[in-house]
Amino acid sequence: MKRKDSFVATLAALGLGDSLYLAMVHWWGEEPQCGAYAGCAQVNASSYAEIFGIPVAALGSALYLGILALAVWRLCAPTRRWWQLTVLLHELVLAAVVFMAYLTAVELLVLHAVCYWCLALAGISITLLLLLATDLFGSTSPNWRSRAG
C-alpha cells in the first residue's frame, strides 16, 4: 500500500509542477512551450485563464499543493488517520476533476484550442481519482456501515 501512496504523492508533485509552470508563464506574459502548436498560448491568454484576476493555473497550484500535503501526510499516518486522509484527498481530487472537465470543455467547445499542459493535469487528476477510489471502495477499505452507528 505504501508504494501506491508514494505514487499518489508523486502524481501530486507532478501536478503542482505543471500548474506552477503555467501560472509563472501566465504572470510573465510568455507563451507556454508546446512545440509548433499554438493552442497552449491561446488557452493561457484567453479570458477563461483568470478568475477575478487570479490565473486559473495559480488556483490549480494551490489545489495541488494541498493535495501533495495531504498525500505526504498520508504516507506517515497511522491506519485510522490514513482512511480519513484518503477520504479528504478523494474529495479534493474529485473537485479537481470536475473543474478540469469544465476547463477542458471550454478549451474544446469555446476556444477550439487544446493546451497539452492542461490535458496533462486532467490526466493526472483522473489517475489520482481512480487510485484513491480503489483505496476507498476496494477490497481493503473498512466497512463504513459498521462504523456509522
C-alpha positions in Angstrom: 0.0 0.0 0.0 2.9 2.4 0.7 4.1 2.1 -2.9 0.7 3.3 -4.1 0.7 6.1 -1.5 4.2 7.2 -2.8 2.8 7.1 -6.4 -0.1 9.4 -5.3 2.3 11.8 -3.8 4.5 11.7 -6.9 1.5 12.5 -9.1 0.5 15.3 -6.9 4.0 16.8 -7.1 3.8 16.5 -10.9 0.5 18.3 -10.9 2.0 21.0 -8.7 4.9 21.4 -11.1 2.7 21.6 -14.2 0.3 24.1 -12.7 3.2 26.2 -11.3 4.8 26.3 -14.7 1.5 27.5 -16.3 1.0 30.1 -13.6 4.5 31.5 -14.0 4.2 31.7 -17.7 0.9 33.5 -17.4 2.3 36.0 -14.9 5.3 36.7 -17.0 3.2 37.1 -20.1 5.0 34.4 -22.0 3.7 31.6 -24.1 3.8 28.0 -22.7 6.2 25.7 -24.6 4.0 23.5 -26.7 6.2 23.0 -29.8 4.8 24.2 -33.0 1.2 24.0 -31.7 -0.2 27.4 -30.6 -3.2 26.1 -28.7 -1.4 26.4 -25.3 -0.7 30.1 -25.8 -4.3 30.7 -26.9 -5.8 28.9 -23.9 -3.4 30.6 -21.4 -4.1 34.0 -22.8 -7.9 33.7 -23.0 -10.3 35.4 -20.7 -11.0 31.9 -19.2 -7.4 31.7 -17.9 -8.3 34.0 -14.9 -10.9 34.1 -12.2 -11.3 37.5 -10.5 -7.8 38.4 -11.9 -6.2 35.3 -10.5 -4.7 32.9 -13.0 -6.6 29.6 -13.0 -3.2 27.9 -13.0 -2.3 29.6 -9.7 -5.5 28.3 -8.2 -4.5 24.9 -9.6 -1.1 25.3 -7.9 -2.8 25.9 -4.6 -5.0 22.9 -5.1 -2.2 20.6 -6.0 -0.1 21.9 -3.1 -3.0 20.9 -0.8 -3.2 17.5 -2.5 0.5 17.0 -2.1 0.5 18.0 1.5 -2.3 15.5 2.3 -0.6 12.8 0.2 2.7 13.2 2.1 0.8 13.3 5.4 -1.0 10.1 4.4 2.4 8.4 3.8 3.2 8.8 7.5 -0.2 8.5 9.1 -1.5 5.6 11.3 -4.2 3.4 9.8 -7.1 5.3 11.3 -5.8 8.7 10.1 -4.8 7.2 6.8 -8.5 6.4 6.0 -9.6 9.9 7.0 -6.9 11.5 4.8 -7.9 9.2 1.9 -11.4 10.5 2.1 -10.2 14.1 2.2 -7.9 13.5 -0.7 -10.6 11.8 -2.7 -13.0 14.8 -2.2 -10.3 17.3 -3.1 -9.3 15.4 -6.2 -12.9 14.9 -7.2 -13.3 18.7 -7.1 -10.2 19.0 -9.3 -11.6 16.5 -11.8 -14.9 18.3 -12.1 -13.2 21.7 -12.6 -10.7 20.2 -15.1 -13.7 18.7 -17.0 -15.2 22.2 -17.2 -11.9 23.8 -18.4 -11.4 21.1 -21.0 -14.9 21.7 -22.3 -14.1 25.4 -22.6 -11.0 24.6 -24.5 -12.7 22.3 -26.9 -16.1 23.9 -27.3 -15.4 27.7 -26.8 -11.8 28.3 -27.6 -11.4 25.5 -30.2 -7.8 25.0 -28.9 -6.2 22.5 -26.6 -3.4 23.1 -24.1 -1.2 20.0 -23.7 -0.1 21.1 -20.2 -3.8 21.3 -19.2 -4.6 17.9 -20.6 -1.7 16.5 -18.6 -3.2 18.0 -15.5 -6.6 16.5 -16.4 -4.9 13.1 -16.8 -3.1 13.4 -13.5 -6.3 14.3 -11.8 -8.2 11.4 -13.2 -5.4 9.0 -12.4 -5.4 10.3 -8.8 -9.2 9.9 -8.6 -9.0 6.3 -9.7 -6.2 5.4 -7.4 -7.9 7.0 -4.4 -11.3 5.4 -5.4 -9.6 1.9 -5.3 -8.4 2.7 -1.8 -11.9 3.8 -0.6 -14.0 1.3 -2.4 -11.6 -1.6 -3.0 -11.3 -4.8 -1.1 -9.1 -3.2 1.6 -11.5 -0.5 2.6 -13.1 -0.7 6.0 -16.7 -1.5 6.4 -18.1 2.1 6.7 -21.6 0.8 7.7 -20.3 -0.9 10.8 -18.7 2.4 11.9 -21.8 4.5 11.2 -23.9 3.6 14.2 
